[in-house]
Amino acid sequence: MARELGKRFSEAIQEHASKLRGISEQTSTRAGGGEGWSRKQELGHLIDSATNNRVRFIVAALNGDYAGPTYDGNGWVDLGGYADSSWSDLVELWTRQNQALARVVERIPDQVLNTRCKIGENESVSLEFLIIDYLNHMQQHIQHILLS
């Protein structure tokens, strides 16, 4: 199952990266994102999400459980300086981070996909749910960036 999730992940990255590269620098600065973000900032949010979820996935797979904080999306986007970054650099960073995350997912043993993960005060969920939720979150934001 994890191998299939990793493959799904890799395919989504490949498909979306080429479309993201087609967005001009000028267009990337326009509002189009959630939280009043520009496309740059929304893609930056996905970079931050990949960073946080990499830790979650690896710790859960290695330790047999995960409990950790949520993160301040607006604060991370502001401190990340994404609005001042080049679009091509952001697309490259997003692509590379998510390719690395897909490799992690492919290597998670199926028997640990039911590992319990607790993020902040939210209900505990399985590692498999957390991975699928991340993929859906990523897809939702990418579609928003591309269609806005």
N, C-alpha and C positions, 0 to 999 in steps of 0.2 A: 504494500500500500504506500509506504513512504517513497519508494522508488517511483511509483506512478505520480505521486504528488510532486516530486522533484522534477519529473519530466514535464508535467503540466506547467509548473512554475517556469522552467527553462523556455518552453514554447511561448508562453505569454511575454516573457522578457524580450525574446527575439522579435516577436511581432510588434510589440509596442515601441521598442527602441528605434526601429526604422521610422515609425510614424512620428515619434518625438523629435527625431533629427530633422524632420521636415518642417518643424515650426521655426519661424524666423526669430532672431534676437528681439526685434521690435514687438512681435506678437507675444513673445514670452513675458514681456513686462506688463502686459495688460491684465486687468482683473479677469479672473476666470475661475478662481479657486474658491474653495470653502474658506470660511472665516474671513472673507474679504481679501484673500491672498491673490497675488498675481500667479500666473502659471509657474514662474520660477519658484515662488515661495511654496506653492502646492507640491511641486516636484521635490523641493527641499524637505517638506514634511514627510514625503515617502522615503527619502534618504534617512531621515531620523527614525522613522518607523522600522526600517530595515535594520538599523543599528541596534535599536532596543530589542527587536525580535530575535536577532542573532544570538544575543545573550540568553534570552528566554529559552529558545529552542535547544541550545547546547547544554545549558545548565539542567534543564528538565531531562534531557536524554541521558546525561552522565550521572546525575544525582538521584534520579527516580522521583523527583518532585521539583516544583519551582514555586517560590513565593517572592514577589518583588513589587516595586512601586509602579504606579502609572507614570506617565510623564507629561509635562506641560508643553503641549504641542505649539502653542503660540510663542512661548518662551524659547523653545528650541529653534523655531524658525527665525525668530529675531536674532538670537545669538549666532545662528549659523550664517547669517549674512547673505542669504540666498538671493535677495533682491539685488545685491551688488555683484553677483557672480555672473559669469558668462553662461548663456544657455547651453552651449556645446559642452562646457565643463560639467555642468549639472547633469546633463543627459549621460555623459560618460561615467560619472560617479554613480548615478542611479543604476546604470546598466551593470557596472562591475560589482557593486555591492550586492545586487540581487542575484547575479550569477553565482557569487560566492555563497549566498544564502541558499540558493537552489541546490548547490553541491552538498551543503550541510543536510538539507532535508532528504536528499537521495540516500544519505548514509545513516540516517536514523534507523535503528532496528525496529521492525514492525512491532515487536513485543513491547516496546516502550511507548508506543503511540497513545496508550491509555493513561500515561503518567499524568498526575493531577498538577494543574498550574493555577495559581491564584495571583491575579494582578490587582494590586491595590485592595480596595474593599469589595471588589466584584466577586461573584460566585466562582467557585473553583470549576475549571473546565479541563478537558483532556488536552494533551499536547496536539493530538490530531485536530481537534476543534480549533486550537490556537493557530495552527498552520493554515488551515482552510480559511479561517477568519482573516488572517493576514493577506492571503491571496485575494479574497473578495474585496478587502479594503483597498489593496493596491489597484485592482481592476477598476473599482468605482472611481478612484481619484484619477487614474489615467484616462478613463473615458471622459471625465469631467474636463480634464486639461485639453483633450483632443476635440471635444465638441463645443467648448465654450467659445 
